[in-house]
């Protein structure tokens, strides 16, 4: 009886950690990255799609094809972006003190 309770609690914990929490963080969007197009359907939630493309050896090809279509910034994972040109790169995270310095 205790084993079944522990097993069900473990399954619920894994479900929460690997499915519910990433989907919640995708919709919460604390880093404001949802405005960029995803590499594929799962790129905003998990890094698995990017890792699968890298394992196949087609990661650079797929990114190049998307950038060639005129998409300058592509979201490759929940916290990562791919830039097609150096001109679109800008500092995304500045401390409040740094923002005050650059405004002056």
Buried (B, 14 or more C-beta within 10 A) or exposed (E): EEEEEEEEEEEEEEEEEEEEEBEEBBEEEEEEBEEBBBBBEBBBBBBEBBEEBEEEEEBEEBBEEBBEEEBBBBBBBBEEBBBBEEEEEEEEEEEEEEEEEEEE
